[in-house]
Amino acid sequence: MTTLEMFGLSDLIGHRFGSCMVGGMATRRPAPRWRVTCSRCHSAWTEDHGKLTNAGNLYRCRNVGCAKAQEDEMRQPVGLRPVTNA
């Protein structure tokens, strides 16, 4: 059992939320914050535990340019979406 599990929080290292991957814990106090990296644009930031877990797969990259590209892609009909090799 990890320290996080003892406090009722799950260990998010390696978990994917939308296009973002959790790399590690940034801080434990006052509330856990995680290092997050976007797999599309490779920008990195820290995020609260609750924001990640509450958003789940709907979590979006904080980079405005990357988020805009994701929105534009989602508006296109499925047959016209660009193919990605990610």
C-alpha positions, -999 to +999 in steps of 0.1 A: +000+000+000+015+034-010+013+065+012-013+080-010-036+050-007-035+053+030-049+088+028-078+077+005-061+090-027-051+068-056-016+069-071-020+086-105+015+080-118+013+067-153-024+073-157-038+090-188-065+117-187-076+126-222-044+133-241-025+140-209-002+117-189+006+119-152+044+117-147+048+121-109+038+139-078+048+176-077+038+183-040+018+166-013+008+196+008-015+214+012-032+191-014-016+167-038-005+181-071+007+160-101+031+167-129+011+164-161+024+163-197+003+165-229+011+137-254+002+159-283+021+192-277+044+181-249+036+210-227+039+203-190+023+217-158+011+207-124-026+199-116-047+192-085-056+156-077-093+164-077-093+182-111-077+152-127-099+126-111-132+145-115-126+153-152-114+117-161-111+113-199-127+147-205-095+164-191-080+188-216-045+201-222-039+235-207-020+248-237-046+270-255-033+261-290-034+224-283-069+226-268-081+246-298-068+219-322-086+192-302-119+212-304-115+218-342-108+181-347-138+170-327-161+193-348-150+176-381-171+146-393-154+113-385-144+105-421-126+138-425-105+137-393-067+135-398-051+102-391-026+103-362+001+077-355+002+083-317 
